[in-house]
């Protein structure tokens, strides 16, 4: 029992470094999980929205204040340098009443998940609006144009109005896998998807209260990785079976309501 309590205290102190509002003892470390639980409860059965970030440092969680329609980073650079891109964003913001443009993807919507960095769960922290277009898909790729032979022909200004009208306001249906959904909000929380699942699995080792479990069957990440390698090299599929870990179970969540039990459990464990 003493070892378990000491291990949990060490984990709490480690988590506290991610939280600017935590006390030195880490007693406010459960705050982020309380916030996440409250937001997941509000968002309910909607599919999870994801943002990806390149970073060599471990990413836990963060609060982001938006900076208008030309957000920082690669997209802001294109907005400044490319007239058709600027026209597209300006028209989009005007037509749909956007105060900010935050580029997200629906979970599972990326052709190559993690292509732009580690996945982070998006939790809008203020009144928000979401728009998306199945026709446009990813606006950056759409604006790059289509391949004609070996050349890529950029979009013409005349194509922009129809593209703007193809957008729909509202959270994308769970059946739809989108490479891009645009979020308009004054601020939002980001929680590292893998970081949260790792934290959950580690906490489950230190406590005696049963952790939440996935509602349905989950495929082990080790089995998926092995199958991908076998497909790549054209070898027979492996017959070895791996048991899904608790981390695999949390990573299998596709809606906010499926994440809710995990955040509630972690909040209670850290608070207790």
C-alpha positions as semicolon CSV with decimal commas, in nm:
position;residue;x (nm);y (nm);z (nm)
1;X;0,000;0,000;0,000
2;X;0,284;0,242;0,088
3;X;0,452;0,175;-0,250
4;X;0,127;0,238;-0,436
5;X;0,065;0,570;-0,258
6;X;0,424;0,685;-0,312
7;X;0,404;0,598;-0,683
8;X;0,081;0,792;-0,722
9;X;0,227;1,096;-0,542
10;X;0,525;1,091;-0,780
11;X;0,291;1,077;-1,078
12;X;0,089;1,370;-0,942
13;X;0,404;1,581;-0,903
14;X;0,513;1,488;-1,255
15;X;0,175;1,593;-1,397
16;X;0,184;1,923;-1,207
17;X;0,463;2,054;-1,427
18;X;0,218;2,066;-1,721
19;X;-0,036;2,279;-1,530
20;X;0,051;2,650;-1,481
21;X;-0,220;2,672;-1,214
22;X;-0,097;2,377;-1,008
23;X;0,041;2,424;-0,657
24;X;0,400;2,310;-0,592
25;X;0,260;1,994;-0,435
26;X;0,055;1,923;-0,746
27;X;-0,276;1,938;-0,559
28;X;-0,450;2,105;-0,855
29;X;-0,327;1,844;-1,102
30;X;-0,674;1,694;-1,136
31;X;-0,794;2,029;-1,276
32;X;-0,729;1,945;-1,640
33;X;-0,916;1,616;-1,609
34;X;-1,210;1,792;-1,442
35;X;-1,219;2,041;-1,731
36;X;-1,189;1,760;-1,986
37;X;-1,466;1,562;-1,817
38;X;-1,698;1,865;-1,808
39;X;-1,636;1,938;-2,176
40;X;-1,673;1,574;-2,283
41;X;-2,003;1,562;-2,094
42;X;-2,121;1,871;-2,283
43;X;-2,001;1,750;-2,625
44;X;-2,156;1,407;-2,571
45;X;-2,177;1,164;-2,863
46;X;-2,009;1,398;-3,113
47;X;-1,700;1,258;-3,279
48;X;-1,363;1,379;-3,144
49;X;-1,183;1,661;-3,325
50;X;-0,804;1,637;-3,347
51;X;-0,515;1,879;-3,405
52;X;-0,162;1,762;-3,482
53;X;0,160;1,934;-3,373
54;X;0,526;1,872;-3,442
55;X;0,723;1,873;-3,117
56;X;1,024;1,689;-2,984
57;X;0,915;1,761;-2,626
58;X;0,643;1,561;-2,448
59;X;0,308;1,733;-2,493
60;X;0,054;1,704;-2,216
61;X;-0,210;1,973;-2,231
62;X;-0,239;2,340;-2,308
63;X;-0,488;2,623;-2,345
64;X;-0,472;2,811;-2,676
65;X;-0,609;3,159;-2,741
66;X;-0,697;3,204;-3,108
67;X;-0,556;3,487;-3,317
68;X;-0,819;3,566;-3,578
69;X;-0,874;3,417;-3,922
70;X;-0,503;3,411;-4,021
71;X;-0,383;3,178;-3,746
72;X;-0,014;3,142;-3,670
73;X;0,204;2,890;-3,852
74;X;0,209;2,752;-4,205
75;X;-0,148;2,858;-4,289
76;X;-0,083;3,216;-4,177
77;X;0,218;3,231;-4,409
78;X;0,010;3,114;-4,704
79;X;-0,257;3,372;-4,615
80;X;0,003;3,649;-4,642
81;X;0,178;3,523;-4,955
82;X;-0,091;3,368;-5,177
83;X;-0,379;3,589;-5,306
84;X;-0,616;3,300;-5,385
85;X;-0,564;3,158;-5,037
86;X;-0,630;3,499;-4,880
87;X;-0,944;3,538;-5,092
88;X;-1,065;3,193;-4,989
89;X;-1,022;3,256;-4,613
90;X;-1,164;3,610;-4,627
91;X;-1,472;3,493;-4,819
92;X;-1,513;3,193;-4,589
93;X;-1,497;3,411;-4,277
94;X;-1,742;3,663;-4,423
95;X;-1,993;3,403;-4,548
96;X;-1,997;3,195;-4,229
97;X;-1,934;3,471;-3,972
98;X;-1,601;3,337;-3,848
99;X;-1,391;3,528;-3,596
100;X;-1,112;3,270;-3,599
101;X;-1,007;2,976;-3,814
102;X;-0,870;2,671;-3,628
103;X;-0,788;2,376;-3,854
104;X;-0,891;2,042;-3,703
105;X;-0,957;1,692;-3,837
106;X;-1,217;1,440;-3,733
107;X;-1,066;1,143;-3,552
108;X;-0,962;0,886;-3,810
109;X;-1,003;1,147;-4,084
110;X;-0,636;1,175;-4,174
111;X;-0,509;0,947;-4,451
112;X;-0,187;0,922;-4,248
113;X;-0,260;0,997;-3,878
114;X;0,027;1,184;-3,715
115;X;0,153;1,320;-4,049
116;X;0,172;1,673;-3,902
117;X;0,281;1,568;-3,552
118;X;0,132;1,412;-3,241
119;X;-0,247;1,402;-3,212
120;X;-0,421;1,629;-2,961
121;X;-0,786;1,615;-2,856
122;X;-0,960;1,950;-2,915
123;X;-1,196;2,082;-2,646
124;X;-1,354;2,422;-2,732
125;X;-1,359;2,632;-2,414
126;X;-1,595;2,908;-2,525
127;X;-1,893;2,952;-2,760
128;X;-1,791;2,787;-3,084
129;X;-1,893;2,715;-3,440
130;X;-1,777;2,430;-3,666
131;X;-1,796;2,427;-4,046
132;X;-1,683;2,161;-4,291
133;X;-1,708;2,068;-4,658
134;X;-1,697;1,715;-4,793
135;X;-1,639;1,863;-5,140
136;X;-1,339;2,078;-5,040
137;X;-1,202;1,836;-4,781
138;X;-0,870;1,985;-4,672
139;X;-0,867;2,351;-4,782
140;X;-0,489;2,363;-4,818
141;X;-0,488;2,062;-5,050
142;X;-0,788;2,197;-5,242
143;X;-0,617;2,533;-5,296
144;X;-0,303;2,356;-5,419
145;X;-0,514;2,249;-5,718
146;X;-0,528;1,932;-5,923
147;X;-0,258;1,735;-6,095
148;X;-0,267;1,758;-6,474
149;X;-0,008;1,513;-6,597
150;X;0,298;1,593;-6,387
151;X;0,200;1,955;-6,321
152;X;-0,023;2,087;-6,043
153;X;-0,264;2,357;-6,157
154;X;-0,355;2,597;-5,872
155;X;-0,718;2,691;-5,815
156;X;-0,850;2,994;-5,998
157;X;-1,027;3,277;-5,817
158;X;-1,349;3,190;-6,007
159;X;-1,365;2,850;-5,829
160;X;-1,369;3,000;-5,480
161;X;-1,737;3,112;-5,444
162;X;-1,880;2,766;-5,518
163;X;-1,633;2,607;-5,276
164;X;-1,738;2,851;-5,001
165;X;-2,106;2,761;-5,050
166;X;-2,028;2,387;-5,020
167;X;-1,960;2,423;-4,646
168;X;-2,205;2,306;-4,380
169;X;-2,235;2,450;-4,030
170;X;-2,248;2,204;-3,741
171;X;-2,044;1,924;-3,591
172;X;-1,959;1,668;-3,861
173;X;-2,163;1,344;-3,838
174;X;-1,984;1,054;-3,670
175;X;-1,996;0,853;-3,991
176;X;-1,792;1,117;-4,174
177;X;-1,412;1,105;-4,171
178;X;-1,287;1,453;-4,252
179;X;-0,930;1,563;-4,312
180;X;-1,043;1,911;-4,206
181;X;-1,314;2,067;-3,994
182;X;-1,278;2,440;-3,921
183;X;-1,341;2,552;-3,564
184;X;-1,429;2,911;-3,473
185;X;-1,374;2,981;-3,103
186;X;-1,196;3,236;-2,883
187;X;-0,998;2,964;-2,707
188;X;-0,969;2,589;-2,668
189;X;-0,791;2,319;-2,470
190;X;-0,560;2,063;-2,624
191;X;-0,490;1,730;-2,456
192;X;-0,227;1,499;-2,601
193;X;-0,419;1,188;-2,704
194;X;-0,136;0,944;-2,643
195;X;-0,019;1,134;-2,333
196;X;-0,365;1,102;-2,175
197;X;-0,385;0,730;-2,255
198;X;-0,032;0,672;-2,118
199;X;-0,122;0,861;-1,799
200;X;-0,441;0,656;-1,758
201;X;-0,253;0,328;-1,797
202;X;0,014;0,431;-1,547
203;X;-0,242;0,548;-1,292
204;X;-0,430;0,219;-1,321
205;X;-0,117;0,040;-1,195
206;X;-0,108;0,247;-0,878
207;X;-0,469;0,232;-0,764
208;X;-0,702;-0,032;-0,632
209;X;-1,024;0,118;-0,772
210;X;-1,113;-0,061;-1,099
211;X;-1,044;0,159;-1,404
212;X;-1,307;0,207;-1,676
213;X;-1,297;-0,035;-1,966
214;X;-1,386;-0,002;-2,334
215;X;-1,745;-0,099;-2,418
216;X;-1,648;-0,320;-2,714
217;X;-1,355;-0,529;-2,839
218;X;-1,029;-0,340;-2,903
219;X;-0,744;-0,450;-3,129
220;X;-0,400;-0,431;-2,971
221;X;-0,178;-0,155;-3,113
222;X;0,110;-0,406;-3,125
223;X;-0,099;-0,635;-3,345
224;X;-0,190;-0,344;-3,578
225;X;0,175;-0,238;-3,607
226;X;0,282;-0,595;-3,687
227;X;0,012;-0,629;-3,954
228;X;0,116;-0,300;-4,116
229;X;0,477;-0,419;-4,136
230;X;0,370;-0,751;-4,288
231;X;0,154;-0,573;-4,549
232;X;0,439;-0,339;-4,637
233;X;0,677;-0,626;-4,709
234;X;0,416;-0,859;-4,861
235;X;0,446;-1,128;-4,595
236;X;0,170;-1,348;-4,448
237;X;-0,034;-1,194;-4,174
238;X;0,087;-1,279;-3,821
239;X;-0,111;-1,536;-3,624
240;X;0,013;-1,422;-3,283
241;X;-0,254;-1,263;-3,065
242;X;-0,184;-0,966;-2,841
243;X;-0,404;-0,857;-2,555
244;X;-0,518;-0,496;-2,586
245;X;-0,374;-0,272;-2,314
246;X;-0,566;-0,014;-2,110
247;X;-0,391;0,249;-2,323
248;X;-0,526;0,080;-2,639
249;X;-0,876;0,090;-2,491
250;X;-0,868;0,465;-2,422
251;X;-0,709;0,532;-2,763
252;X;-1,000;0,345;-2,923
253;X;-1,249;0,613;-2,812
254;X;-1,410;0,786;-3,109
255;X;-1,658;1,018;-2,937
256;X;-1,630;1,255;-2,642
257;X;-1,880;1,050;-2,443
258;X;-1,650;0,747;-2,482
259;X;-1,363;0,953;-2,336
260;X;-1,573;1,081;-2,044
261;X;-1,536;0,778;-1,807
262;X;-1,157;0,789;-1,838
263;X;-1,128;1,160;-1,754
264;X;-1,378;1,125;-1,466
265;X;-1,183;0,833;-1,324
266;X;-0,846;1,012;-1,351
267;X;-0,988;1,326;-1,191
268;X;-1,122;1,126;-0,894
269;X;-0,797;0,934;-0,851
270;X;-0,580;1,245;-0,847
271;X;-0,820;1,438;-0,628
272;X;-0,846;1,154;-0,377
